[in-house]
Amino acid sequence: MIRDRKSRWLIPMAMLAVVCVMTTASCRTTTEAPTGPWDVSRAENLEWQPDDARFGQGFALETSGLAFEEGVLWATSEKYARLLVMSSGDEPVARVVDIEVPTHAELEGLAIRDGRIYLCDEAHGAVYRVDLEDGIGHFEGTGPKPLVAVELPLVDVEVEGGKIGVEGIEVSLDGTALFVLLERSGDETTGCVSRIWRLHMEKGRLRADGDSLEIALEDCNWRLTGLAWEGDQLLGLKTQYPGSRYEIVEINTQTGEIVVAQDLTAYLRGVRDDGWGNNVEGIAIADDGALWLIGDNAVTGVIDDPYPPPTDERALLLRIPRSK
């Protein structure tokens, strides 16, 4: 069941925006007061400075997964076997790190906890773990070795590789399990749902703790993508294709019920006017409560090239401060 939490937050019906440009960021301010947990009137579209210019935002990076830990943002370049490890200030500096994964992997979701990175691969219907020997210190100095991803076999999980597959991942609060998100299943005749499995980590594999949670969708144009914790509340990014609606939802991890926390549709539709792609897929919450989002700026098939091509639609990195 889906319900708007109107008693607490007003969902914006319209937004009059003006663009302001700064040195490395642009923001859209509105004439309205904040209308949810995050203040879109102070939102910023940030430009990162990569140590490899081929992974700047003017290339078809297909950035999808996003996570935040200890002041550092982590993002995936979905089809190019790279992680972007970024500072989270006004002028993010991005280190581009190779990661060893199977050929034609599509790294959609990313989570990190206590020096371990978890990735979900839509193409192969797989989950990987990467152990950082020195935590973030692994990336100090120059020329870090490629990270090695180890597959964690899935037990009692009905997931197959394919285009509509595993899209999000998050570590449980107690660190003993992973939440893995299937963006959508079903069809117009049966109705569509998103599914979330809670997977217990045991002996190098992941076993489902019972049936998946079913998240009801209005129709098969909707889907859930990114997952992130805000305190003890699991959040999800719910979008309607193509670029029609964007909602941050609170997920009840016992029942699968979701509550709309904030509608970001007006803002995210508007970023296209400034040359940003708005197919947002990853979300993260920073220590100061800010909401971060990242966008997949290309739609492609199987990729064999080692580097992404240039594109007119820039990869979006968006920071929205917590409402005061």
PLY file of the C-alpha trace (Angstrom):
ply
format ascii 1.0
element vertex 324
property float x
property float y
property float z
element edge 323
property int vertex1
property int vertex2
end_header
0.00 0.00 0.00
1.23 3.49 -0.81
0.11 6.62 0.96
1.29 10.22 0.95
2.21 11.41 4.42
0.21 14.61 4.01
-0.19 15.14 7.70
3.54 15.73 7.99
4.84 16.93 4.64
3.13 18.71 1.77
3.89 17.21 -1.66
4.79 20.07 -4.05
2.31 20.69 -6.85
4.43 23.23 -8.70
7.80 24.83 -8.38
8.98 28.12 -9.90
12.73 27.79 -10.30
15.55 30.13 -11.14
19.07 28.97 -11.84
22.08 30.25 -9.97
25.60 29.37 -11.09
28.64 29.13 -8.84
32.24 28.08 -9.46
31.65 24.34 -9.63
27.99 23.93 -8.71
24.59 25.15 -9.82
21.43 25.30 -7.79
17.76 25.91 -8.39
16.00 28.08 -5.85
12.24 28.23 -5.51
9.72 30.72 -4.25
8.25 28.09 -1.92
9.26 27.12 1.59
10.79 23.66 2.07
8.11 21.02 1.53
9.70 17.91 3.00
12.65 16.57 4.96
15.10 18.08 2.41
15.23 21.68 1.26
15.19 21.73 -2.56
15.54 25.52 -2.50
19.18 24.92 -1.49
19.83 21.95 -3.80
23.13 21.90 -5.69
24.13 20.11 -8.88
27.81 19.46 -8.22
30.66 18.93 -10.65
33.37 16.50 -9.62
37.01 16.74 -10.64
38.17 13.23 -11.68
41.79 12.09 -11.61
41.05 10.44 -14.98
39.44 12.95 -17.35
37.72 10.12 -19.23
35.38 9.77 -16.24
34.15 13.33 -16.11
30.45 14.11 -16.15
30.44 14.86 -19.87
30.91 11.16 -20.63
28.28 8.40 -20.69
29.39 7.00 -17.33
26.09 5.32 -16.42
26.68 6.16 -12.76
24.10 4.22 -10.80
25.00 3.05 -7.29
25.77 5.54 -4.51
26.84 5.22 -0.87
28.25 7.49 1.83
30.58 6.63 4.69
32.81 8.82 6.85
32.68 11.86 4.61
33.32 9.92 1.40
30.95 9.27 -1.49
31.22 6.03 -3.44
29.64 5.61 -6.87
29.65 2.97 -9.59
30.26 3.47 -13.30
27.82 0.74 -14.15
29.30 -0.86 -17.30
32.92 0.26 -17.08
34.11 -1.69 -14.01
35.02 1.46 -12.09
34.28 3.01 -8.74
34.37 6.75 -8.21
35.62 7.58 -4.71
34.74 11.21 -4.03
35.11 13.85 -1.40
31.75 15.25 -0.37
32.46 18.99 -0.25
31.39 21.75 -2.62
34.12 20.80 -5.11
34.24 16.98 -5.07
37.49 15.34 -6.15
36.92 11.90 -7.65
39.43 9.07 -7.67
38.65 6.55 -10.42
39.39 3.00 -9.27
39.38 -0.16 -11.41
37.47 -3.12 -10.06
37.77 -6.72 -11.25
34.30 -8.09 -12.02
32.96 -10.51 -14.66
32.86 -9.35 -18.27
29.78 -7.28 -19.12
28.87 -6.74 -15.47
26.38 -3.93 -14.76
27.13 -2.56 -11.30
23.82 -1.01 -10.33
23.87 -0.84 -6.54
26.56 -0.17 -3.96
26.79 -0.28 -0.16
29.74 0.03 2.21
30.22 -0.83 5.85
33.35 -1.27 7.99
35.83 -1.50 5.12
33.73 -3.79 2.94
32.04 -2.79 -0.29
28.98 -4.67 -1.56
27.87 -4.45 -5.19
24.91 -5.84 -7.09
25.27 -6.77 -10.75
22.08 -6.56 -12.78
23.45 -8.33 -15.85
24.45 -11.47 -13.95
21.94 -11.33 -11.09
24.86 -11.42 -8.66
26.19 -9.80 -5.49
29.90 -9.14 -4.88
32.00 -8.19 -1.88
35.22 -6.18 -1.96
37.47 -6.10 1.11
39.50 -2.93 1.58
42.63 -3.87 3.48
43.22 -0.36 4.80
39.73 1.13 4.53
39.76 4.49 2.78
43.54 4.49 3.29
43.66 2.02 0.40
43.31 5.00 -1.93
46.04 7.17 -0.45
49.16 7.74 -2.50
49.16 6.95 -6.20
48.21 4.03 -8.38
46.14 1.74 -6.12
45.79 -1.81 -7.39
42.46 -2.76 -8.95
39.95 -3.90 -6.39
38.98 -7.57 -6.54
35.30 -8.42 -6.26
34.34 -11.83 -4.85
30.91 -13.20 -5.75
28.64 -14.19 -2.86
26.37 -16.99 -4.17
22.65 -16.42 -3.56
20.60 -19.16 -1.86
16.78 -19.26 -2.01
16.61 -16.06 -4.05
14.62 -15.90 -7.30
16.78 -13.46 -9.26
18.05 -13.80 -12.80
20.42 -11.66 -14.81
18.78 -9.27 -17.21
17.79 -5.70 -17.92
15.14 -5.44 -15.20
17.03 -6.94 -12.29
18.87 -6.27 -9.02
19.14 -2.52 -8.72
19.88 -1.63 -5.10
21.70 -2.95 -2.06
22.15 -1.91 1.56
23.67 -3.43 4.71
21.34 -4.13 7.64
21.74 -1.90 10.68
23.30 -4.71 12.71
25.68 -5.59 9.87
24.64 -9.25 9.67
22.54 -9.12 6.50
22.10 -7.39 3.16
18.93 -5.95 1.69
18.93 -6.62 -2.07
16.38 -4.88 -4.29
14.81 -6.22 -7.50
13.57 -3.08 -9.22
10.41 -4.57 -10.70
8.72 -7.88 -11.47
5.37 -8.81 -12.99
3.53 -7.41 -16.00
0.43 -5.42 -16.87
-1.83 -8.48 -16.58
-0.68 -9.44 -13.07
0.43 -6.04 -11.79
3.99 -5.11 -10.89
5.88 -5.04 -7.62
9.40 -4.32 -6.48
10.97 -6.97 -4.25
13.45 -6.72 -1.40
15.23 -9.75 0.01
16.93 -9.79 3.38
19.97 -12.01 2.87
21.86 -13.45 5.82
25.63 -13.66 5.35
26.98 -17.15 6.07
30.18 -18.91 5.00
30.80 -16.78 1.94
27.26 -16.92 0.61
23.94 -15.13 1.07
20.80 -16.98 2.17
17.31 -15.47 2.09
15.69 -14.91 5.48
12.22 -15.97 4.31
10.18 -14.59 1.44
10.92 -11.27 -0.22
9.08 -8.10 0.71
6.70 -7.02 -2.04
6.47 -3.28 -2.66
3.25 -2.50 -4.51
3.58 -0.27 -7.59
0.83 1.75 -9.23
1.67 0.25 -12.63
4.60 -1.28 -14.50
6.13 2.08 -15.38
7.15 2.52 -11.74
10.18 0.95 -10.05
12.36 1.14 -6.96
16.08 1.71 -7.43
18.46 2.97 -4.72
18.36 2.14 -1.00
19.84 4.09 1.92
19.48 4.40 5.68
18.42 7.59 7.42
18.99 6.68 11.04
16.99 3.49 11.54
14.66 4.17 8.59
15.29 2.47 5.25
14.67 4.79 2.32
14.14 3.96 -1.33
14.10 5.93 -4.57
10.88 5.32 -6.49
10.67 6.54 -10.07
8.21 6.46 -12.94
9.67 5.94 -16.40
10.54 7.85 -18.50
11.56 10.78 -16.29
8.00 11.40 -15.15
7.96 11.12 -11.34
10.53 10.88 -8.55
9.76 10.07 -4.92
11.82 9.32 -1.84
9.91 6.71 0.14
10.21 5.22 3.60
10.11 1.41 3.55
8.69 -0.71 6.35
11.14 -3.64 6.38
8.58 -5.88 8.08
5.52 -5.35 5.88
6.76 -3.77 2.64
4.47 -0.78 3.10
5.95 2.47 1.79
5.26 6.08 2.69
6.17 8.99 0.44
8.63 11.16 2.38
9.23 13.70 -0.39
8.36 14.23 -4.03
11.33 15.54 -6.06
9.58 15.52 -9.43
9.54 19.27 -10.08
13.22 19.74 -9.35
14.46 16.70 -11.26
12.39 17.49 -14.33
13.96 20.93 -14.34
17.61 19.84 -14.37
17.33 18.71 -17.98
17.07 22.36 -19.01
20.64 22.80 -17.73
22.02 19.79 -19.61
21.90 17.26 -16.75
20.49 13.77 -17.14
17.65 13.08 -14.70
17.51 9.29 -14.70
18.49 9.20 -11.02
19.13 5.72 -9.64
21.34 6.01 -6.55
20.73 7.73 -3.21
22.76 8.22 -0.04
22.38 10.10 3.24
25.36 12.06 4.57
26.31 12.49 8.22
24.71 15.96 8.23
21.41 14.53 6.93
21.84 15.81 3.37
20.31 13.70 0.61
22.63 12.83 -2.28
21.45 11.46 -5.63
23.32 10.32 -8.72
22.04 9.80 -12.25
22.60 7.24 -15.00
23.17 9.41 -18.07
23.02 6.82 -20.86
20.94 3.91 -22.13
23.15 1.32 -23.80
23.37 -2.38 -24.52
26.38 -4.63 -24.01
29.58 -2.59 -23.71
33.01 -3.85 -24.76
34.85 -0.52 -24.82
37.05 0.24 -21.81
36.03 3.89 -21.60
32.70 5.72 -21.94
32.02 7.94 -24.97
31.24 11.67 -24.72
27.59 12.63 -24.32
25.49 15.79 -24.31
23.64 14.70 -21.16
25.88 15.23 -18.15
25.92 12.83 -15.20
24.01 14.39 -12.32
25.41 14.53 -8.78
22.85 16.27 -6.59
23.06 17.33 -2.94
19.94 18.49 -1.10
20.50 19.79 2.45
18.25 18.78 5.29
15.41 21.24 5.91
16.11 23.59 8.82
0 1
1 2
2 3
3 4
4 5
5 6
6 7
7 8
8 9
9 10
10 11
11 12
12 13
13 14
14 15
15 16
16 17
17 18
18 19
19 20
20 21
21 22
22 23
23 24
24 25
25 26
26 27
27 28
28 29
29 30
30 31
31 32
32 33
33 34
34 35
35 36
36 37
37 38
38 39
39 40
40 41
41 42
42 43
43 44
44 45
45 46
46 47
47 48
48 49
49 50
50 51
51 52
52 53
53 54
54 55
55 56
56 57
57 58
58 59
59 60
60 61
61 62
62 63
63 64
64 65
65 66
66 67
67 68
68 69
69 70
70 71
71 72
72 73
73 74
74 75
75 76
76 77
77 78
78 79
79 80
80 81
81 82
82 83
83 84
84 85
85 86
86 87
87 88
88 89
89 90
90 91
91 92
92 93
93 94
94 95
95 96
96 97
97 98
98 99
99 100
100 101
101 102
102 103
103 104
104 105
105 106
106 107
107 108
108 109
109 110
110 111
111 112
112 113
113 114
114 115
115 116
116 117
117 118
118 119
119 120
120 121
121 122
122 123
123 124
124 125
125 126
126 127
127 128
128 129
129 130
130 131
131 132
132 133
133 134
134 135
135 136
136 137
137 138
138 139
139 140
140 141
141 142
142 143
143 144
144 145
145 146
146 147
147 148
148 149
149 150
150 151
151 152
152 153
153 154
154 155
155 156
156 157
157 158
158 159
159 160
160 161
161 162
162 163
163 164
164 165
165 166
166 167
167 168
168 169
169 170
170 171
171 172
172 173
173 174
174 175
175 176
176 177
177 178
178 179
179 180
180 181
181 182
182 183
183 184
184 185
185 186
186 187
187 188
188 189
189 190
190 191
191 192
192 193
193 194
194 195
195 196
196 197
197 198
198 199
199 200
200 201
201 202
202 203
203 204
204 205
205 206
206 207
207 208
208 209
209 210
210 211
211 212
212 213
213 214
214 215
215 216
216 217
217 218
218 219
219 220
220 221
221 222
222 223
223 224
224 225
225 226
226 227
227 228
228 229
229 230
230 231
231 232
232 233
233 234
234 235
235 236
236 237
237 238
238 239
239 240
240 241
241 242
242 243
243 244
244 245
245 246
246 247
247 248
248 249
249 250
250 251
251 252
252 253
253 254
254 255
255 256
256 257
257 258
258 259
259 260
260 261
261 262
262 263
263 264
264 265
265 266
266 267
267 268
268 269
269 270
270 271
271 272
272 273
273 274
274 275
275 276
276 277
277 278
278 279
279 280
280 281
281 282
282 283
283 284
284 285
285 286
286 287
287 288
288 289
289 290
290 291
291 292
292 293
293 294
294 295
295 296
296 297
297 298
298 299
299 300
300 301
301 302
302 303
303 304
304 305
305 306
306 307
307 308
308 309
309 310
310 311
311 312
312 313
313 314
314 315
315 316
316 317
317 318
318 319
319 320
320 321
321 322
322 323
